[in-house]
Structures are given as structure tokens and as C-alpha cells.
Amino acid sequence: MRKSRGRTGRKRKRKHLQRFRDGVSCSHKTEYIKLKKWLKERGFEESNLRPAQFWGTGRGLMTVKALQAGDLVISLPEKCLLTTDTVLNSCLGEYVMKWKPPVSPLMALCTFLIVEKHAGEKSLWKPYLDVLPKTYTCPVCLEHDVVSLLPEPLRRKAQEQRTTVHELYMSSKAFFSSLQPLFAENTETIFNYSALKWAWCSINTRTVYMKHSQRECFSLEPDVYALAPYLDLLNHSPSVQVKAAFNEQTRRYEIWTNSQCKKHGEVFICYGPHDNQRLLLEYGFVAADNPHSSVYVSSDILLKYFPPLDKQRNAKISILKDHDFLENLTFGWDGPSWRLFTALKLLSLESDEFTCWRRVLLGHVISARNEEHTLTIATKICHFLMEETQHVLLQISQLNRNKANLKNQLALVEALRLEDLKILQKSAEILCNLSMATT
């Protein structure tokens, strides 16, 4: 009997460990109990999904029964969705409708989130607001020291994002002031830059696509946003396939899976075939072993390996520019991209080969000399980017020691750079094998 109990105990322990690896349920937490009750009042029926904390992805949704391809994952009634209709039906509606020039659908949603968050206990959307992240890790929220560690062109896009959001804030100040009759406090203290960044990130990272007809009270920017409580707890995986859309017949936003998921496993959706730079820019996270990830080669790095004395250099650069071969040049898991190789081959043309440039763009081999030189330069660029990445990783470790407050932000950039390093190491290995095969 004792032996039997021991075996059962070990079984229970293994099961507990497996559960921990799969995810720890958060259903018992007050904020989720309140959210589920709130959703139920709006017509949401109990699903097989439970909020949980996962080892690799953080907060997400766990399934309590195995899912098969073709299963309905979640069905959220229209009443649960936060859209521009929600804004127009609120106390903000009359202010939005009379404001000229019209505000954008995005700005209307940002304003609504700020107003509802400020309302606190009085907000009808409080159960949802309570489970939204308090902070975000999109570039607009990162410290300058952290942004400077991002690779090109992500660093440039990050600066563009920061400029866009700041300009949005500055251009909306007059509209925010017009809302003063709704508040006892000064609108400047409610609609500050920090509040707008939080609202903008909430919409940018969490909305699902839902097209609305064009209305005169909004500017001409597309009205395609819907915040979807509970559904937006689903995390991204590049390896799953789902069908997601608003069903006009059922008036529900539905997600159907084309992948299997084991019982107590995390249920994923796919935001699209995005590389890690795009994921960090738009959503503030990095996916490990992302098959779509790439390391970008800027035109400055590309051109520094070719002699400035080359008489055809300017003509070659013009050709590459005219045919869009100076952008999106990458190293991936399968080595240098065809676009990168093509740009390098054209730049490697000798003066007696230059007339063949059209054949290069069509993918033809020009000469053994050209192929060899292309491989040599590709290898040099790859090693340069590896050294640069290792140098940044060293900077990150030093900053981690000196700036504890940036720990989470630095961890994000470190994850991106480590993934880049793996891609570059793989590319270097592929280039080495190609060089050996051609000699």
C-alpha cells in the first residue's frame, strides 16, 4: 500500500510540474473574476479559455480542453467590443461630432481610454481597464539610452514612432481643452503626454481589425480598430494559423484555429509573418526562434566595402536605387537574402562586366570572379554585424549593472540582439560552406 501511495504522489508531483510548465491559472484573481462577470452581462458565453501566467510568454490564455484544427477558439459579442461607435455613444460623442477639423478614429479611441481611466470606479469599462497593461515596451515608451541600442533601421523607425506620437499629442491639445466642461480638474493634468502614450500603445498593440464605414465626424484615416476584452489576452506565435474576423451574421468577433493545442496548453494567434524588429516596433515584444526574423544591412554598411575610386560606383548606386535594391537587404536563417546577394553582385561588377548589370538583376551568374568577390564581401559584412551585435550586448550588460530601472527594457533589446547574433552566426556558416564549394 505504501508503495502504491508513493507512486501516486510522484504522479501528482509530475502533473503539478507539467501544469507549471504549461501555465499557472489566474482565473481566481479578482480582476479576472470581475472581467468575466462584466463580459457575461454583455452576452459573452463561457469559453474553454482561462487566463494564465506562462513561463515564456507571460500573461496569456490557456485551454481547458484540447483544441483541434477548425475549432472555434473564442466568440466575442459586438457589445463587448470597444470601437468608435462606443466613443460616439458616450459623453464624448457630442464633442467629437462638433470638433473641426475632425479628429481621427485613433485619436477618438485614445481620448475615450484616457477619459475612462480617469473616471476610475465610475467607468463602465473599469473591469476591462483593470486588466490592461499599466506600462508598455513599444519604442515610444523606451528610454533614450535603450533606443540607441536598437539596430538600424529599427532605431530610425523607433524615432519616427516617437515623433509621430508626440506630434499627435501636440496637435490634439486644443481638442482636449474643448472637453473641459466634462471635468472638475484642468484637462491639461488629465490629458498629459504620459496618458496619451499609454492610450496610443493600448490601441496600437491590442486592437483587432474591424472595418467601419466612413463618417463625417472623423478624419479620412481608416476606421478599422476594435479593442476586444479577454480576446486580447491571446499571445502571438509565428507557427500557428488562425482565421479571425467580425462575423456580420452573428455580430460577433470570432477566432477559429487551424492548429492543434493540447489541454492546459497556451492558445496562440498569429499577428502576421512579422520579423522581430516589426514585432518590437508595433507590439513591444520579441518572439524566440522567429522563422521570419532578419538582420538588416543598411546602405551605409553595404557601400563601405566598395572602393570610392570605382568609376562606375555612382552609376551602380543609381541603378540599385532605381530598382529598389538599397532597402530591405537582409541576412536570415538561410543566409544572405537574394536581394542582398543581387546588390552585392552588381556592386562587385568589374569595369569590363558593367554592361551586364541587367542580367545581374535577373539573377544570372556573370563570372566566377564576380561570384567569389560577392561571397567575400557578404562574409565581411556578416562578420562586421556580428562584432557590432556583440559590442551592443556588452553595452547592455554594463547598463544592466548601472541602471536597474531599465532592466525590463534592456532585456527586450538583449533578446532581439541575441536572436540577431544567432541569425548572423548561421549566415556566416552558410557563407563559409558556399566559399568552400566554389574554391
N, C-alpha and C positions, 0 to 999 in steps of 0.2 A: 504493500500500500504506500509506504514511504517513497519508494522508487517512482511509483506512478505519479504521486503529487509533485515530485521534483521535476518530472518531465513536463507536466502541465505548467508548472511555474516557469520553466525555461521557455516553453512555447509562448506563454503570456508575455514574457520579457522580450522575446524576439518580435512579437506582434507590436509591442509598445515602441520598440526601436524603429520598426518599419514605419509605424504611424508618424514618428518624429521626423523620419527622413521624408515621408510623403508630405506632411504638413500638420500643423497643430491648429485645431479648430478654434475659431474666435467667436462662434455663434453665441456663447454665453455672455459676451461682453455687452454692457448696457447700450452702447451706441448702435450695435448691430441689431439688438432686440427691438430698439425704437425704430430703426430704419425699416426692418421687415414689417412691423406693425403699420407704419406710415404707408409703405408700398401696398400692403394688403387692403388698406382703406381706399386706395386708388385703383383697385382691381387686379393687382398682381397676385397670381396664384403661386402657391408653394412650388419651388423647383427642387431639383436634385443637387443644387449648388449650395455650398456653405462657405462663408468667409473663413480664411485660414492664413496662418503665417508659414511661409515656406523657407527652407534653408537657403536656396539660391536666388530666389526672386522677391522675397519679402512678402508683402500682403497680396493675396490673390483669392481665387475661388477653387474649392475642392468639390469633386463629385462624390456623392454617397452611393452611387451605383455605376457600374461600368458603362461607358458610352461607346456606341458603335457608329461607324460612318453612316450618315443620313439621319442621325438623331437630332431632335430639336434641343438645343442647349439652354436657351433662355428666350422668353417671350414677354416683352415689357409693354404694357398698355400705354397708349398715347398720353393719358392723364399723368403718367409718371415722368414724361419727358419734359425737359426744360428747354424751350425754344423761344423764338422772337414772339410767338403768339402769347406765351406766358408773360413776357415783358409788357406787351400791349394791353393785356387784361389786368395788369397790376396798377398800382398808384402811379407808376412811371409812364403809363400809356399816353396820357394827355400831353405830357411834357415832350415825349419822343415825337408824337404826331405833329406838334406845332413848331418844333425846332427847325430853323433854317440856317445854313444848308443842312439837309437831312443827315442824321448820324448813320454810321454803318451798322449792319446787323451784329457784327462782332462787338462794336462799342456798346450797343444796347444791352447785349448779354453781360458784358463786363460790368456795366453800371448796375444792372439788376443784382449780380452776385455781391457787389460791394454794399448795396443797399440792404440786402437780406442778411448779410453777415453782420452789418452794423445793428440791425433790428434785434439780433440775439434771440431771446426766448419768444419774442413776438412774431418771428418769421415762420411762415407756413412751411418753409423749406428747411427748417432747422435740422431735422433728422438726417437730411442729406448733407447739409453743410458741415455737420459734425464729423462726418467720415471722410471729407475731402482732405487732402494733404495740407498741412499748415505751411510747409515750405516746398519749393521745387528746385530742381537742379538743371533747368534749361540754362543755356548760356547767359540769358538776360539776368539771371539771379546769381551767377557766379562772380566771385571776386576777381578784380583785375589781374592779380598775381596768378590766378588759376587759368584764366582765359589765355594769358600769354604762353601757357604750356601746351595749348592745343596745336595740332598740326595744321599746316596750310592745306586746302583752302578753308578748313573749318574755322580757323581763327578769324579769317576775313568775314565769313558768314555770321559768326558769332557777334562781331562788331556791328554788322548790318542789322541783326536782330535787336541788339541793344538800342541802336539809333532809331529803328522803326517804332519800338515800344515807347521810347522817350518822346518821340515826335507825336505819337498818338495821344500821350498824356498831355503834352503842351497844347495841342490843337483842340482838346476836349475840355479844357478848363472853363471856358465860357458856358458850355452846356452844363457842366457840373454846378456852376454858380446859379443857373436857372432853376435848379432843384431846391434852392434854399427854403421855399415855403413848406417843404416836406419835413424839415428838420429844425430842432431847437438849437443844435450846435452849428457852428460855422462849417459850410460844406468843404472848405479847404482842409479841415482836420479829418474829415471822413474820406474824401476822395484824394488821398495823398498818393505819391508815386509808388510807395510800397504796396498799397491796396490794389492799385491798378496792375502792377506786376503779378500779384497773386491771382487776380481775376483773369488776366490775359493767359497766364500759364495754365490755369484750370481749364479754360476753353481750348487752348491750343493742344494740350496733351490728352484731354479726356473726351472731347466731343465725337459723336458718330456722325456719319454723313446722312443728311435728311434734307432733300431739296424743298424749298418753299417758293411759292410764286412771288414775283417781284411786286413790291408795294411802294407807293409814292412816299410814304413816311420814312423810308430807308434810302440810303445812297445806293448806287448801282453795283456795289460789291455783292458777290453771290451770297444768298441767304441759305446756307447749307449746314448749319450747326444744330446739334441737339445734344444736350447733356443727358446721359442715361444712367440714373442712380442704380446701384448694385451691379448692373451690366458692366459699368466702367471699372469694376474691380478685376476684370479679366486681364491677365498679362499677355504680353506678346511672345510668340515663338516663331522663328523663321521656318520651322519644319512642319507646321500644321497648316491645314487648309480649311477655311470656313466660308459659308455663304451668309452674308449679313446684309439686311435691308429692312426698310419700313414696308410692312405689308398693308397695302391700301384697302384690301378686303377686310382683314381682321382689325385694322387700325392699331397694329402692334409692331414694335421693332423686334425682329426675330433674328436669331443666330442659329444656323444649322452647321453641324460639324461634318467634315469629310474625312476626319481622322478618328482613330480609336483612343480611348482613355480608360485606364484601369480604375477600379474602385479606390477611392481615397487619394487618387492622383490629382495633380493640378490641371485644371482645364485652361487651355490657351486659345487665343485667337491670333490671327496674323494681321499686322497693320500694313503689310505690303513687303515687297522684296527690297528692303532698305539696308544699306550698309550701316556700319556703326556710327560713322560721322553724321549721317542723316538722323539716326535714332537719337543720338545725343543732342543734336540741334533742335529737333522737333519735340522730343519726348523726355529728354533728360536722363537717359539710361543707355547702357551698352549691353549687347547680347553676346554671351560667351560662344566661341566657335561658330560665329555667324558666317554661313556659306556665302553671303552676299558682300562680305566686307572687302575693302580695298584700301591700299595705301596710295595716295595721290602724289603725282610728280608735277610740281609747278613748272611753268615755262622757264623761270629763272634758273632752276636746278637743271632742267633739260639742256639749256643753251650754254651753261658754263663749261660743259665738256667738249665744246666745239670751238676751234680756233677763230678768233675775231678777224684774222687776216684772210680767211676764206673769201675769195672774191664773189662767190655765189651765195654767201651767207644770208644777205638781206633778201635775195630772191627766194631762197629756200624758206625763210621765215614767213614771207608774204604768201607763198603757196600753202604752207601749213595753216596760216591764219584764214585764208580764203576758203579752205576746205575743212575748217573747224577741227584741226589736228593739234591745237595747242592747249586744249581743255580736256578734262576727263581722261588723262593718261595715268594708268594705274598699274600697280603690282597686286595680284590676287593670289588665292590659294594654289592656282595652277600656273603661277609665274607672271611675267610681264604680259599685259593685255596686247591684243592685236593692234590697237590704236597706238600704244606706246612704241611697239616694235616698228610700226609704219613710220612714225615721226622720226625715230632714230635712224631708220634706213635711209630716209630722204635726206636728213642732215649729214649722213655719212657718205653720200654720193661724191665721188671724185669729179674733177672738172670734166674729164672725158666721158663721164657717165650721166652728167646732169640732164641731158636731153631725155633721159629715160624716166624722169620724175613721175610722169602719168602712170607708167607701168608699176611703179612702187606703190602708188595709191590704190592700184587694183590688186595688189598682193603678189606681184610677180617677183621672182628672185632675179637680181641684176647681175651679181657676180659673187664668187666665193670671198673675195676681198671685202665687199660690202657687208656680206653676212657676218664675217669674222669681226669686223670693226663694230658692227651693231651690237653683237654679243658682248664685246669688250666694254663698250660704253654703258650698256644696260647693267652689267655687273658692277661697274664703278659707281653708278647711281644707286644701285641697290645697297652696296656697302656703305656709301655715304649716308643714306637714310637710316641704315641700321645703327651707325655710330651716333647720328643725331638723336635717334629714339632712345638709345642707351644713356646719352647725356641728359636728356629730359627726365628719364626715370631716376637718375641720380639726383637731379634737382628736386624732384618730388619727394624723395626720401629725406633730403635735407630740410625741405619745408615742413614735412610731417613732424620733424623733431622740434622745429621752432614755432610752428603755428598750429597748435592743437585745434583751434576753432575752424580750421579749413579741412579737417580730416576727411569728412564725407565727400567734399568737393574734389579733393586731391585723389581720393580712392577711385572716383569716376574716371578722371583723366588717366590715372595709372592703368586702369582696366583697359581703356582704349589703346594706350601706348603699348601695353603688353601684347594685346591682340595684333597690333601693327607689327611688333617685333617678330611674332610667330609667322606672320604672312611673309615678311621680308626674308626670314631665315629659310622658309620653304622655297621662296623665289630664287634665293642665292644657290640653293641646292639644285634646282631645276636648271638654272643658267650654267652651273658647273658641269652638269651632265650633258647639256647641249654643246658646250665648248669642247668637251672630251670627244663627243661624237663627230664633231666637224674637223678635228685635227688628226 
